[in-house]
Amino acid sequence: MSILARGQKCVIVGGCPENIGLVVEVICRIGPHSAREDAYWIRTVSGRPFHQLWIDKELQRGSSSEAITDRHKLRPLVDPKDEVHEIEITLQQTKEFETQN
């Protein structure tokens, strides 16, 4: 999976069911941490605490707006302007290819 940059907005797609769908911001990439292969330190964009959060071996409610999670539980949100820019680049490359042949 791609490395997420600091400040990247993501949606949670795995983990505690009550947190799925929350929009979070990447504080930093931690890398390998405890049993996690690729860990990230994140916080909720709203500033509200997570609905559920594992602290040690206890599931706690509303205790923090920051957490450490696995990369595979995060999907980056893409700015629609970025997608349009990528499409424009692809079209330009296609036109250049066509004119060369």
C-alpha positions as CSV (number, residue, x, y, z in Angstrom):
1,M,0.0,0.0,0.0
2,S,1.1,3.5,-0.6
3,I,2.6,5.6,2.2
4,L,0.3,8.3,3.5
5,A,1.6,11.8,3.9
6,R,1.3,14.0,7.0
7,G,-2.0,15.8,6.9
8,Q,-3.5,13.4,4.4
9,K,-7.3,13.0,5.1
10,C,-8.5,9.4,5.2
11,V,-11.6,7.4,5.9
12,I,-11.5,4.5,8.4
13,V,-12.6,1.2,6.6
14,G,-11.6,-1.4,9.2
15,G,-11.2,-2.0,12.9
16,C,-13.8,-1.1,15.5
17,P,-17.2,-1.1,13.8
18,E,-18.3,2.2,15.4
19,N,-15.3,4.0,14.0
20,I,-15.8,2.8,10.4
21,G,-16.6,5.8,8.2
22,L,-14.9,8.4,10.4
23,V,-12.7,10.9,8.6
24,V,-9.3,11.2,10.1
25,E,-6.0,13.1,9.4
26,V,-2.6,11.5,9.4
27,I,-0.3,13.0,12.1
28,C,2.6,10.8,11.1
29,R,3.7,7.4,9.9
30,I,5.2,5.3,12.6
31,G,6.1,2.2,10.6
32,P,6.4,-1.2,12.3
33,H,5.0,-0.9,15.9
34,S,4.1,-3.6,18.3
35,A,2.2,-6.2,16.2
36,R,1.5,-3.7,13.5
37,E,3.3,-4.0,10.2
38,D,2.7,-0.4,9.1
39,A,1.3,1.9,11.8
40,Y,0.0,5.4,11.6
41,W,-0.8,8.0,14.3
42,I,-4.1,9.6,13.4
43,R,-6.6,12.0,14.8
44,T,-10.2,12.7,14.0
45,V,-10.8,15.7,11.7
46,S,-13.7,16.9,13.8
47,G,-11.7,16.8,17.0
48,R,-14.3,14.6,18.6
49,P,-13.1,11.4,20.3
50,F,-13.2,8.0,18.6
51,H,-16.4,6.1,19.4
52,Q,-14.3,3.0,20.4
53,L,-10.6,2.8,21.1
54,W,-8.5,-0.1,22.3
55,I,-6.2,1.1,25.1
56,D,-4.0,-1.8,26.3
57,K,-6.4,-4.7,26.3
58,E,-9.6,-2.7,27.1
59,L,-12.1,-1.3,24.7
60,Q,-12.9,2.3,25.8
61,R,-15.4,4.8,24.5
62,G,-14.8,8.4,23.7
63,S,-11.4,8.6,25.5
64,S,-9.2,10.2,22.8
65,S,-9.4,11.9,19.4
66,E,-6.0,10.5,18.5
67,A,-5.0,6.8,17.9
68,I,-2.5,4.5,16.4
69,T,-3.9,2.3,13.6
70,D,-2.8,0.0,10.8
71,R,-2.4,1.4,7.3
72,H,-4.7,-1.2,5.8
73,K,-7.6,0.2,7.8
74,L,-7.2,3.6,6.1
75,R,-8.3,4.8,2.7
76,P,-7.0,8.2,1.5
77,L,-9.6,10.7,0.4
78,V,-8.8,12.1,-3.0
79,D,-9.4,15.7,-4.0
80,P,-11.6,15.6,-7.1
81,K,-9.3,18.3,-8.6
82,D,-6.4,15.8,-8.4
83,E,-8.5,13.3,-10.4
84,V,-9.3,15.8,-13.1
85,H,-5.6,16.8,-13.3
86,E,-4.6,13.1,-13.7
87,I,-7.2,12.7,-16.5
88,E,-5.8,15.8,-18.2
89,I,-2.3,14.3,-18.1
90,T,-3.5,11.0,-19.4
91,L,-5.3,12.7,-22.3
92,Q,-2.3,14.8,-23.1
93,Q,0.0,11.7,-23.1
94,T,-2.5,9.9,-25.4
95,K,-2.6,12.8,-27.8
96,E,1.2,13.0,-27.9
97,F,1.4,9.2,-28.6
98,E,-1.1,9.5,-31.4
99,T,0.8,12.3,-33.1
100,Q,4.0,10.4,-32.9
101,N,2.5,7.4,-34.7
